[in-house]
Amino acid sequence: MVKASVTVSADFVLSDIDRRIFGNFIEQMGRQVYGGIWEPGHPTADEHGFRHDVIELVRELGVTIVRYPGGNILSGYNWKDGIGPREQRPRTLDLSRYVIETHKIGTNEFIDWCKVVGTEPMLAINLESQGFQSALDYVEYCNHKGGSKWSDLRIEHGYAEPHKVKVWCLGNEPDGWWQIGAHSAETYGRLAAETAKAIKWIDPDTQLTLAPSAARGMPHYGEWERIVLEDAFDYVDFICPHMYFKNDHNDTAEYLAWADQMDGYIKEIVAMCDAVAGKRRSTKRIMVSFDEWNIGARWPIEEKKAPRGKWPERLPLIEESYTVEDMLLIGGAMQALLNNADRVKVACFAQLVNCIAPIMTVDGGPAWRQTIFWPLSLASKYGHGQVLRQVVDSPSYSAKTWHDVPYLLSTVMHDASTGQTVVIAANRHLAEEMDLTVNLKGLGASRGVVETHELANPDLKAVNSVDHPDNIVPRKLDSVSVDGEVLKAKLKPASWNVIAIR
């Protein structure tokens, strides 16, 4: 049996939790929008065509903010094609997937959907091919109260009140060769700075995200961040890294260590931001909006796009089935975000429905939860209050690309308003049970266990499906006790656990 311990104190707080860390991301890709959130004629569809079985699952998932419209579609996307009477909207080529974009869903419909769900919208701006003026027009259309060209057009379209979108993304992966109008660091940094400056003039309450390198493995990683931050530092609020995990070698221990790589990536990119702040002698701190993160699609590249020359209206793409192994990694990555809550203020799991998603649907049929739905949902349900600093004592292992990986991955949160303390504990040992001790100093005596949830299954390749949607669900964790300020639990091998005490 593996023995591990955690010590926390009510006096040592890492950070308040920004609830926007439990966000998500949708774009017009595959069946995510068309057949995912929007399917007129579906038995659960409302008068707007929104699927309410999906809406209920999104609410259960606890999504607090949603990024739209991209993603890779963004660098060829013109937001003006997606407003006004639906029958007058153009059909355009989506070069990111070789499909026709009908624009049946656009900005206003997305805002409507967010209101129905009860989540906050985050809008992305196409700086790559649409540029500066289109960005300013977009913010004016959405956020200005009226009396100007674009705000009056919004009113004409039936939206008298401004949408008041707070968070805006300045492009998407602009250094990627796969984008239309890819930029150098110098051209993107200058464009982002001037755009951000003018957007703040239109609406000073906006928060703006700056794009780092598209991936940690890009050859100019580090240098790109320095250049764009030095140009745009004064005008932006967040830097927005992306990370997609892979299990190319079918090595579970290596795969689960991606959570530690994500933690390291966050610390690296924060250090880059603070280096620029230090050079400027500035007390300002750029925060992190981790607005794309997930397991990378395991499909070959030719199956991520339509065949050239065909141009279908809709094409099912990368509808991945997720396993218990995937569930454990997603839970660990969610902990990496929470354990850096002092700098990570927004995060968007990519994506929401059908495409590499926690929610799946059948056209005209049911919707169901994938395995990865559960750690995302439970983290949002219990992620209130503050993240506490930890002293962790755990044996570790070495993976191929990340060494000294502790078998215990832990997160401790406390909500003073309710008196609830929540421990998230993952046992990443694949064969041995873990004997866990958590010392809760200053957090009260004679506390009782409120709820427990265990995510585990001996078959690490098990999945949920339309025929077996509840194959993998949370179970009660029985082996938990609290004696004064000491919590003890026994955790199954390869398990992700939530313990709430009050």
Order of alpha helices (4+ residues) and beta strands (2+ residues): beta-beta-beta-alpha-beta-beta-beta-alpha-beta-alpha-alpha-beta-alpha-beta-alpha-beta-beta-alpha-alpha-beta-alpha-beta-beta-beta-alpha-beta-beta-beta-beta-beta-beta-beta-beta-beta-beta-beta
